Amino acid sequence: MPQPDLVIFDCDGVLVDSEIIAARVEAELITLAGYEISAEEIAETYAGLTFKDILIRIEEKSKIPFQVSLIDRAEELVDRKLRSDVRAIEGVREAVASVTSQRCICSNSRSERIEFMLEKVHLLPFFAGRIFSAMETPTGKTKPAPDVFLHAAEKLGVNPANTFVIEDSVHGVTGAKAAGMRVIGFTGASHSYPGHADALTEAGAETVIRRWAELKSVIAALSEWSADA
């Protein structure tokens, strides 16, 4: 049975149920700064982006200037909430362990944040030494740019075309597709919303799963499909 060279996992909203935690903190800060927005809107529209990029996009739309200090404040508050509240998504440990090819993480979060979240939920041993933060790549370009995915493929010596990426956001799917990789959408986190699976499919995901128990069979089926194509 053919296998991918590499399986890349996003972190937030894929391995750990962190997107909704961050969205609640960010929504409160942005609302206090003069632009009313809900955590649900942030999760649906801006999931997968850094807080800096969220602010830039809202500034462009609202014409409300935000103070740069808001970014550091958000990072501090989100880190604090994640350290106390973050949980692994149900079934993820077994799903990650079922991947027999190389595996890594490509995320827009800082590597420090990724590591403390994974350590808290006992997933760090699966990815130690294979964590790639987009903002820490040579270009520093975050998703939806493909740079972090291509950087990981280069470092691990694999073919992007034979790499699967698991993503929960349109921005992440867009970046992975631009890198020439195959994408499986994931909608099993708390920030998922009506139409989430359709949005991921429209962005380029070949299929979408809601439960981690589906991952092994889906990778096998898609790998066979590629071999037969």
N, C-alpha and C positions, 0 to 999 in steps of 0.2 A: 504494500500500500504506500503510495507516495506521501511524503510529509513535507511541510514547509521548511525552509531553511531557518526561519525565525518567526516567532510570535511576539508581537509588541502589544503591551497593555498600556492604555492610558491609566492614570492613577485615580484622580478625583472623579467620583461617580461611576467608576468601573471596578476598582479594587476596594476602595473605601467609600462610605456613604457621606462624603464631605461637601459635595456641591451645595446641598440645601443649607448646611451650617454656614458656609461662607456667604451664600446669597442673602441670608437673613441679616448678617452683620453688615454687609455692603449696602443692602437696601435701606437700612436704618441710617447709615452715615450719609448716603446720597440724599435721602429725604430731608435730613437735618440741614444739609448744605443747600437746599432750595429746589430740588427736583424730586417730586413725589414719585416713588416707584416701589413696587412690591417685590418680595423675595421670589414670588412665582414668575414675575416678568423677567427678572434677572436670570432665573434658571432656564426659562424658555428661550429668551432672545440672546443672552450673552454667555451661557454656559460654555466653558472651554477657553474663554479669554482671560487674560490677566486683568487684575483690577485697574491697572493703568490704561489698558486698551478699552475697558468698559467706560471709564471716565472720558476718554477721548471721543468715543462714539456718541456718548450722551451729550457732551459739550457741543459737538457738531450739530446735533439735532435740536438741542434746546437753546443754544447760544448762552448758556449759563457757565461762566468760568469757575472752575474748581481750584481750590488751593492745593499745591503739590503736597503739602503736609498730610493731606487726606490719605494718600497712598501708604505712607508709613504707619498712620494710625490704623488703617484697615488691616495691614499686615500683622500688626501687634495684636489686635483684637481677634482676628480670625485664628491666628496661631494659638491664642489662649483658649478659645472655644474648642478648637480641634484637639488640643492636648487632653481636654477633659471629656469631650463628647463623641469623638469620631469612633465609628464602628466599621468592621469589615462587612461587606455585603454578603448575605447568606449564600453559602455554597462556593465562595470564591477560592477558598484554600484547596478544596478538592479539584476544582477546575484548573487552577494553576499547576497543581501537581501532576495532572493528567497530560500536560504538554511535554512531549518527549524530545522535541527539538529545542534549539536555543530559545531563550525567552529574555525579554528586557522590558523596561518601562521608558516611555517617551511622554513627557508631561510639560505643561507650561508652568507648573509650580517650581519653587526653589528646591534644590536637592535636599537641603536641610529639612524642609517641611515634609517632603516625601518620606525621608528616612524616619523621622520621629513618628509619623502616622503609621508606617509599616511596622515599626518596632512595637508600637502600642497594640497592634492587632495581630502580631506574630507572623507577619508575611515577609519581613526583611530578608530572612535567609534564602528565600526563593530568588531574590533579585540583587543580592549584595554584589557590588562592582559592576552592575549592569543597569544603572539608573541614569537616564539622560534628561537633563533639564534644558528646555529650549533656550532659556535666557542665559545658559552657561555654555552654549555651543559657540564655535568660532564667530558666527555671524550675529548671534544674540537674537535672531528673529524668532518670534513665537508663532504658534499655530494661529491662523490657518496657513502660514508659510510651511513648506515641506521640510525645512532645513533640519529640524531635530530628527526626523525619521531617516533622512539620507545620512546624517551624521552617525546615527546608531548603526545603520547598515554597513557603512564604511568601516567603523571601528570593529564590528563583529565579523567582517569579511563575508557578507552574504549578498545575494542578489535581491534587490528590492521587489522584483517581479515575482519572487517566490517567498514573499513575506506577507503574513497576515497581521492586521492591526485591529484591535478591539477598541472601539470608540463610542462614547455616549453623546458627543456633541457634533453638530453640523460643522463647526469650525475644525474639529479634529478630523472628521471624515474628509473634509475638503483638503486638508494638508496631506493626509495619508494618500489620497488618490493622486494628488499632484506629485507625490514622490514615486508614483508608479506601483503602489502596493495594493493589495486586496484588503477590503475592509468588511468587518462584521460589526454591525451596530449592536449596542447594548442599552436596554431600557429598564434595568432592574433596580435602579436606585430610587431614593425617595423624591428626587427632583423631577422624575419623569412626568410628562404631561400628555393630555389628549393630542394625538397627532404626532407624537414624538417619533414613533417608528417610521411613519411616512416621511417625516422630515429627513431622517437619516438615510432612508432609501433614495430619496430625491437628490441628496447630496452625493450619493455614489456608493453607499453600502450595498454589498451583494445580497445580504440577508440580515435580519435583525433577531436577536434573542432577548428574552426577558429573564430567563432562569439560567444560572451557571451550569446546571446539569446538562444543558443542551450543547455546550461548547465542543466537547470531544467529538461527538457525532457530526456536528456541523463542519468542523475543520476537516474531518475525514471525507465527508461528502463533497465539499468544495475542492479538496485536493484531487479526488477522483475525477471530478468534473473537468478540472484543469488538465489532468493527464489524458483524458479522452478527447479534449477539444482539438 
